[in-house]
Amino acid sequence: MYTSYDTYRRKAGPRAKLLFRQRGDGMQGDGIKKLKKIHAMLYAMEHDPAIGRTKLMKFVFFIDLIHYNQRGSLLFDSTYRRMQNGPVDGEALTLASETNRYFGVKEEKKKYSPRSKPYISYSFRAKIPFDPSLFSPYEQRLMAMVMAALKRHQARKVSNLTHELRLWKEFSDGDTIPLDYFNLKDNEITLLEKNGLHVDGFQRTFCRTMMGIAQENADAISPLNPARVAAVERVLDDLIRKFPLPTFDVFYDPYLAWDDAFRSVLRNDPVRAPALTAACCDAVCYVSFAVYAGEGQSIELRAYCNRIEDEFNTVEGDLVRDHPCEVEMAEGEILDRTMRLSRTLALEMPSGRR
């Protein structure tokens, strides 16, 4: 999706390699996406050994649904059809229907009661271990959140939950669900969040706003004209005002570091904007899931945020090294004024933040 990713990664320098690791946001081929789907299914089997096929299909679906609403793309790049028990990815269904080289599949006839009709129950046995290296920290957090939510409910309730979504209600069995139906309405977001599937919040607003802006400016002729830069900076200033303190307090300094780096990138090398913003989207979504899980003050989360802040600062440092004249001029004439609001807002916050 972001054609400038490889260019940006080459320019970013070795010190920023952690920031620009490969992610499942459209930068990878179909083979990698399929492999990630398989390993997501292995993750589900590992964390819920008794998981059945219905829940397994919903696990894949909810990951894609939430990823789409937060990041603007499906993590697995799947095609979903409306089926009786909910939306289903045909490729995942095929994998979960017969034994393959990744996991064994066992079919068994069961009944809900002595008088009910029999149904086929599926159980799974992983043949290879889940590979976490295929997924970013955000993606792993997303899988953990979806798994925790699904384990709270029986398969029938999980299916019924998908039946409340317009992407299921407005189609007939066998219909392909258009991607734009994955855009959730406010009432659908509320319903999912009541069931432990967190979608909305600052992370959704930030990612959906800034990824479009970043790509649009990366594709424009550089240098950008002052009016265009000023318009983007008004959006940045508005996002700082909307930052959800104190809920995401732990991420405030990394966010300001990203804000500083983005403003510098915007003036000196806009092609870097998409990858820089994608990295921040990963981070803010990761932090939000950790906070929802009750880990907002954990040592591990604080260490993660410190590392992310250092990576964003590295980007700006590399920019100063690569464009010393341009950055010096910007600092002397424009950059100082445009960053003043960020600094003022930060200083007005309680101690402990920039």
C-alpha positions in Angstrom: 0.0 0.0 0.0 2.8 2.4 0.9 5.1 2.3 -2.1 7.7 4.6 -0.4 8.4 2.1 2.5 11.5 0.6 1.0 12.9 4.0 0.0 12.3 5.2 3.6 13.9 2.2 5.2 17.0 2.7 3.1 17.2 6.3 4.1 16.4 5.8 7.8 19.8 4.4 8.6 20.8 1.4 10.7 20.0 3.1 14.0 16.3 3.2 13.1 16.1 -0.5 11.8 13.9 -1.5 14.8 11.4 1.2 13.9 10.9 0.1 10.3 10.6 -3.7 10.6 8.4 -5.4 8.2 4.7 -5.2 9.2 1.4 -6.6 7.9 0.1 -3.3 6.6 0.2 -3.9 2.9 4.0 -3.8 2.6 4.4 -7.6 2.1 3.5 -10.2 -0.5 0.5 -12.6 -0.5 2.7 -15.5 0.6 3.7 -13.7 3.8 0.1 -12.7 4.5 -1.1 -16.3 4.1 1.7 -17.5 6.4 0.7 -14.9 9.0 -2.9 -16.2 8.8 -1.7 -19.7 9.3 0.3 -18.7 12.3 -2.5 -16.7 13.7 -4.6 -19.8 13.6 -1.7 -21.7 15.4 -1.7 -18.9 18.0 -5.4 -19.5 18.6 -4.8 -23.3 19.0 -1.9 -22.7 21.3 -3.9 -20.4 23.6 -7.2 -22.3 23.5 -6.5 -26.0 22.8 -10.2 -26.7 22.9 -11.1 -24.1 20.2 -13.6 -25.2 17.6 -13.8 -24.3 14.0 -16.5 -21.6 14.5 -14.5 -19.7 17.0 -11.3 -20.2 15.0 -13.0 -18.5 12.0 -14.2 -15.7 14.2 -10.7 -15.2 15.5 -9.4 -14.6 12.0 -12.4 -12.4 11.2 -12.2 -10.1 14.3 -8.5 -9.6 13.9 -9.0 -8.4 10.3 -12.1 -6.3 11.3 -10.3 -4.4 14.0 -7.1 -4.1 12.1 -9.1 -2.6 9.2 -10.8 0.0 11.4 -7.6 1.0 13.1 -5.1 0.7 10.3 -7.2 1.0 7.2 -6.3 -2.5 5.8 -6.9 -6.1 6.5 -4.1 -7.8 8.3 -4.5 -11.0 6.3 -5.8 -9.5 3.1 -8.7 -12.0 3.1 -11.9 -12.2 1.2 -15.0 -12.8 3.4 -18.3 -14.4 2.5 -21.5 -14.2 4.4 -22.2 -17.7 5.8 -24.9 -19.0 8.2 -22.7 -18.7 11.3 -21.1 -15.4 10.3 -18.5 -13.9 7.9 -15.9 -16.5 6.8 -12.5 -16.3 5.1 -12.6 -19.2 2.5 -8.9 -19.8 2.7 -9.0 -20.1 6.5 -12.0 -22.4 6.3 -10.3 -24.7 3.9 -7.2 -24.9 6.1 -9.5 -25.7 9.1 -11.4 -28.4 7.3 -8.8 -31.1 6.8 -5.4 -32.1 8.1 -2.5 -30.2 6.5 1.2 -29.7 7.2 0.6 -27.1 9.8 -2.1 -28.7 12.0 -4.1 -31.8 12.3 -7.9 -31.6 12.0 -10.3 -34.1 13.7 -14.0 -34.4 12.8 -16.5 -35.8 15.3 -20.3 -36.1 15.2 -21.9 -34.5 18.3 -25.4 -33.5 19.6 -26.5 -30.6 21.7 -29.1 -32.9 23.3 -30.3 -36.5 22.7 -33.2 -35.2 20.5 -31.2 -32.6 18.6 -29.8 -33.2 15.1 -26.1 -34.2 15.0 -23.5 -31.7 13.9 -19.8 -32.0 13.0 -17.4 -30.8 15.7 -13.8 -29.9 14.7 -10.7 -30.1 16.9 -7.2 -29.2 16.1 -3.6 -30.3 16.9 -0.7 -28.0 15.9 2.1 -29.7 14.1 4.5 -26.7 14.3 4.8 -23.9 16.9 3.4 -20.4 16.5 6.1 -18.1 15.2 5.8 -14.7 17.0 8.6 -13.2 14.8 6.1 -12.9 11.9 4.1 -10.3 13.9 4.7 -6.8 15.2 4.1 -6.1 18.9 0.8 -4.4 17.9 -0.3 -7.4 16.0 0.5 -9.8 18.8 -1.4 -7.5 21.2 -4.4 -7.5 18.8 -4.4 -11.3 18.7 -4.2 -11.5 22.5 -7.1 -9.1 22.9 -9.3 -11.0 20.4 -8.4 -14.3 22.0 -9.3 -13.1 25.5 -12.6 -11.8 24.3 -13.6 -15.0 22.5 -12.6 -17.2 25.3 -15.2 -15.5 27.5 -18.1 -16.7 25.2 -19.5 -19.8 23.7 -19.2 -20.3 20.0 -22.9 -19.6 19.4 -22.8 -16.3 21.2 -19.7 -15.3 19.2 -21.6 -16.1 16.0 -24.6 -14.1 17.2 -22.4 -11.2 17.8 -21.3 -11.1 14.1 -25.0 -11.3 13.1 -25.5 -7.9 14.6 -23.1 -6.3 12.1 -24.4 -4.8 8.9 -21.7 -6.6 7.0 -23.6 -9.8 7.8 -27.2 -8.5 8.0 -27.3 -6.9 4.6 -26.1 -9.9 2.6 -27.3 -13.5 1.9 -25.4 -16.7 2.4 -22.5 -17.1 -0.1 -22.3 -13.3 -0.9 -18.9 -11.8 -0.9 -18.8 -8.9 1.6 -17.5 -5.7 0.1 -14.5 -4.2 2.0 -16.2 -0.9 2.7 -18.7 -2.7 4.9 -15.9 -3.4 7.3 -16.1 0.3 8.3 -17.9 0.0 11.5 -20.7 2.3 12.6 -20.6 3.9 16.1 -23.3 1.5 17.4 -21.3 -1.5 16.1 -18.2 -0.3 17.8 -20.1 0.1 21.1 -21.4 -3.4 20.7 -18.0 -5.0 20.1 -16.4 -3.0 23.0 -19.1 -4.3 25.4 -17.9 -7.8 24.4 -14.2 -7.1 25.0 -13.3 -6.2 21.4 -11.8 -2.7 21.6 -11.9 -0.7 18.4 -12.5 2.9 18.9 -10.6 5.7 20.7 -7.6 8.0 19.9 -5.8 5.2 18.1 -8.5 4.9 15.5 -8.7 8.6 15.0 -5.0 9.0 14.8 -4.3 6.2 12.4 -7.1 6.9 10.1 -6.3 10.6 10.0 -2.6 10.5 9.7 -2.0 7.6 7.4 -4.0 9.3 4.6 -2.2 12.6 5.2 1.2 11.0 5.3 0.7 9.2 2.0 -0.8 12.2 0.3 2.2 14.3 1.2 4.7 11.6 0.4 3.3 11.5 -3.1 3.4 15.2 -3.6 6.2 17.2 -5.2 8.8 18.2 -2.6 9.4 20.6 -1.1 5.8 21.2 0.0 4.5 24.7 -0.2 4.1 26.6 3.2 0.3 26.6 3.0 0.2 22.8 2.7 2.7 22.4 5.6 0.6 24.7 7.8 -2.6 22.8 7.0 -1.0 19.5 8.1 0.4 21.1 11.3 -3.1 22.3 12.2 -4.1 18.7 12.2 -1.1 17.7 14.3 -1.9 20.5 16.8 -5.5 19.3 17.0 -4.4 15.7 17.6 -2.2 16.8 20.5 -5.1 18.5 22.1 -7.2 15.3 21.7 -4.5 13.0 23.1 -6.2 11.0 25.9 -4.4 12.0 29.0 -4.3 10.5 31.6 -5.4 7.2 30.1 -2.4 6.9 27.7 -0.1 8.9 29.9 2.7 6.4 29.4 2.8 7.1 25.7 2.7 10.9 25.8 6.5 11.4 25.5 6.8 9.0 22.6 3.9 10.6 20.9 5.5 14.1 21.2 8.8 12.6 19.8 6.8 11.3 16.8 5.2 14.7 16.4 8.6 16.4 16.3 10.0 13.9 13.8 6.9 14.1 11.6 7.1 17.9 11.4 10.8 17.7 10.4 10.1 15.0 7.9 7.2 17.0 6.4 9.6 19.9 5.7 12.7 18.0 4.6 11.8 14.6 3.2 8.0 13.8 3.0 8.6 10.4 1.4 9.5 9.2 5.0 6.1 10.2 6.4 4.1 7.0 5.7 6.6 4.6 7.4 7.1 7.0 10.3 3.3 7.3 10.8 2.8 3.5 10.4 5.3 2.9 13.2 3.4 5.4 15.4 0.1 3.7 14.6 1.6 0.3 15.6 2.8 1.9 18.9 -0.3 3.7 19.9 -2.5 0.7 19.2 -0.1 -1.5 21.1 -0.2 0.8 24.1 -4.0 1.1 24.0 -4.4 -2.7 24.1 -2.0 -2.9 27.0 -3.9 -0.3 28.9 -7.2 -2.1 28.2 -5.5 -5.2 29.6 -4.7 -3.4 32.9 -1.0 -3.0 32.1 -0.8 0.7 31.9 1.8 1.1 34.6 3.8 -2.1 34.0 7.6 -2.0 33.7 7.4 -3.8 30.4 5.1 -1.2 28.8 7.2 1.7 30.1 10.4 0.0 28.6 8.5 -0.4 25.3 7.5 3.3 25.3 11.1 4.4 26.1 12.4 2.4 23.2 9.8 3.8 20.8 10.6 7.3 21.9 14.3 6.7 21.2 13.5 5.3 17.8 11.5 8.4 16.8 14.3 10.6 18.2 16.7 8.6 16.0 14.7 9.5 12.9 14.9 13.2 13.7 18.6 12.8 14.4 19.2 11.1 11.1 17.3 13.9 9.4 19.5 16.6 11.0 22.6 14.6 9.8 21.3 14.2 6.3 19.9 17.7 5.8 21.9 20.0 8.1 21.3 23.2 6.1 17.6 22.7 5.5 16.9 21.8 9.2 19.0 24.8 10.4 17.0 27.1 8.2 13.7 25.7 9.3 14.7 26.0 12.9 15.6 29.6 12.5 12.6 30.7 10.5 9.6 28.4 10.7 10.1 25.2 12.6 10.4 27.0 15.9 7.0 28.7 15.5 5.1 25.6 14.3 6.3 23.5 17.2 5.6 26.1 19.8 2.1 24.8 20.5 3.5 21.2 21.1 6.0 22.6 23.6 3.5 24.8 25.4 1.0 22.0 25.8 3.6 19.7 27.0 4.9 22.1 29.6 1.4 22.7 30.9 1.0 19.0 31.7 1.9 17.6 35.1 5.6 17.0 35.8 7.1 13.8 34.3 6.2 14.8 30.7 8.1 17.0 28.3 
